[in-house]
């Protein structure tokens, strides 16, 4: 039996949609024209010759105007979508920055920014090439891939494309353990520099004894307290996937709150008695850490330390998740890996000693 011969016709490309259907296009001079099938059939040749003979030039866009079908135009539509508007303002700003940089990028040896190219022609290899160019910044490269997945997911939902070229793109291994988790000695060093009664010490206690992000810490106030329980909805994802938590205010935290200057609506206030902004608190906490000689410590590292301490005390991942608010154990496992190993090792050696005795 003879082998089947693949027909190749100049300017003709095949594109398979998500349902496995093969579509034919003529791609030439920046144009992409749909052709009827099957390949080599009468309808195909009629469309093929008509597309070749079409003298209609591509309309020239005005300087600064969005080119229809370009990646930049797709991104602009994505910014107007409910999918994007449902994100937290901080997440919106991060994604906007990533996409604007992606669209403005001009490949080496090229003259056209990626944002001016047809988004329907973007292939996985194009995204991998951009990812590899950022190999020295793996976290940034992975963030870019994840954001592109969302943009093309939006395009698929509105039937603008049949496939998501960012799906299946492998993420780079960063080799980073993330934020440094505070040790007990570092916590004690911070407490020596900032005694009870200072805003700095109150910030430490809120972060350590609640395990929450700084976006939640700056919003905590008396209105969230009921019968010595802190009841709130986490700031992150509150518009898309709100997570409501109820955490007990343990005596150690209550002692610090009662001895500290607090505001009317928030526990943490600036020197002018006003609530902190998220970024303002981050900068101020950085100064408090530096004053204590803890240049490598951060407020997010306290969230990690709280999770690790709970793991050392033998708490299960689900118990820790009930405090941190994580919806999956993946991130909690990363936080508590070293602590869990330490706990399991101690337990195993105790069992071995008991067996020998």
Secondary structure as the mmCIF struct_conf table of DSSP 4:
data_model
#
loop_
_struct_conf.conf_type_id
_struct_conf.id
_struct_conf.beg_label_comp_id
_struct_conf.beg_label_asym_id
_struct_conf.beg_label_seq_id
_struct_conf.end_label_comp_id
_struct_conf.end_label_asym_id
_struct_conf.end_label_seq_id
HELX_LH_PP_P HELX_LH_PP_P1 UNK A 2 UNK A 7
TURN_TY1_P TURN_TY1_P1 UNK A 10 UNK A 11
STRN STRN1 UNK A 12 UNK A 16
TURN_TY1_P TURN_TY1_P2 UNK A 18 UNK A 19
BEND BEND1 UNK A 20 UNK A 20
STRN STRN2 UNK A 22 UNK A 28
TURN_TY1_P TURN_TY1_P3 UNK A 29 UNK A 30
STRN STRN3 UNK A 31 UNK A 35
BEND BEND2 UNK A 37 UNK A 38
TURN_TY1_P TURN_TY1_P4 UNK A 39 UNK A 40
BEND BEND3 UNK A 41 UNK A 41
HELX_RH_AL_P HELX_RH_AL_P1 UNK A 42 UNK A 53
HELX_LH_PP_P HELX_LH_PP_P2 UNK A 57 UNK A 62
TURN_TY1_P TURN_TY1_P5 UNK A 63 UNK A 64
HELX_LH_PP_P HELX_LH_PP_P3 UNK A 65 UNK A 67
TURN_TY1_P TURN_TY1_P6 UNK A 68 UNK A 69
STRN STRN4 UNK A 70 UNK A 70
HELX_RH_AL_P HELX_RH_AL_P2 UNK A 71 UNK A 80
BEND BEND4 UNK A 81 UNK A 81
HELX_RH_AL_P HELX_RH_AL_P3 UNK A 82 UNK A 85
TURN_TY1_P TURN_TY1_P7 UNK A 86 UNK A 86
BEND BEND5 UNK A 87 UNK A 87
HELX_RH_AL_P HELX_RH_AL_P4 UNK A 89 UNK A 104
STRN STRN5 UNK A 106 UNK A 106
TURN_TY1_P TURN_TY1_P8 UNK A 108 UNK A 109
BEND BEND6 UNK A 112 UNK A 112
STRN STRN6 UNK A 113 UNK A 113
HELX_RH_3T_P HELX_RH_3T_P1 UNK A 114 UNK A 116
BEND BEND7 UNK A 117 UNK A 117
STRN STRN7 UNK A 118 UNK A 118
HELX_RH_3T_P HELX_RH_3T_P2 UNK A 119 UNK A 121
HELX_RH_AL_P HELX_RH_AL_P5 UNK A 124 UNK A 133
TURN_TY1_P TURN_TY1_P9 UNK A 134 UNK A 134
HELX_RH_3T_P HELX_RH_3T_P3 UNK A 135 UNK A 137
HELX_RH_AL_P HELX_RH_AL_P6 UNK A 138 UNK A 157
TURN_TY1_P TURN_TY1_P10 UNK A 158 UNK A 159
BEND BEND8 UNK A 160 UNK A 160
BEND BEND9 UNK A 162 UNK A 163
TURN_TY1_P TURN_TY1_P11 UNK A 165 UNK A 168
HELX_LH_PP_P HELX_LH_PP_P4 UNK A 169 UNK A 173
BEND BEND10 UNK A 179 UNK A 179
HELX_LH_PP_P HELX_LH_PP_P5 UNK A 180 UNK A 183
HELX_RH_AL_P HELX_RH_AL_P7 UNK A 184 UNK A 193
BEND BEND11 UNK A 194 UNK A 194
TURN_TY1_P TURN_TY1_P12 UNK A 196 UNK A 197
BEND BEND12 UNK A 198 UNK A 198
HELX_RH_AL_P HELX_RH_AL_P8 UNK A 199 UNK A 210
HELX_RH_AL_P HELX_RH_AL_P9 UNK A 214 UNK A 217
TURN_TY1_P TURN_TY1_P13 UNK A 218 UNK A 219
HELX_RH_3T_P HELX_RH_3T_P4 UNK A 222 UNK A 224
STRN STRN8 UNK A 225 UNK A 226
TURN_TY1_P TURN_TY1_P14 UNK A 227 UNK A 228
STRN STRN9 UNK A 229 UNK A 233
BEND BEND13 UNK A 235 UNK A 235
TURN_TY1_P TURN_TY1_P15 UNK A 236 UNK A 240
BEND BEND14 UNK A 241 UNK A 241
STRN STRN10 UNK A 244 UNK A 248
HELX_RH_AL_P HELX_RH_AL_P10 UNK A 251 UNK A 258
TURN_TY1_P TURN_TY1_P16 UNK A 259 UNK A 259
BEND BEND15 UNK A 260 UNK A 260
BEND BEND16 UNK A 264 UNK A 265
BEND BEND17 UNK A 267 UNK A 267
STRN STRN11 UNK A 269 UNK A 269
TURN_TY1_P TURN_TY1_P17 UNK A 271 UNK A 272
BEND BEND18 UNK A 273 UNK A 273
STRN STRN12 UNK A 275 UNK A 275
HELX_LH_PP_P HELX_LH_PP_P6 UNK A 276 UNK A 277
HELX_RH_AL_P HELX_RH_AL_P11 UNK A 278 UNK A 291
TURN_TY1_P TURN_TY1_P18 UNK A 292 UNK A 293
TURN_TY1_P TURN_TY1_P19 UNK A 295 UNK A 296
HELX_RH_AL_P HELX_RH_AL_P12 UNK A 299 UNK A 312
TURN_TY1_P TURN_TY1_P20 UNK A 313 UNK A 314
HELX_RH_AL_P HELX_RH_AL_P13 UNK A 317 UNK A 324
BEND BEND19 UNK A 327 UNK A 328
HELX_RH_AL_P HELX_RH_AL_P14 UNK A 329 UNK A 356
#
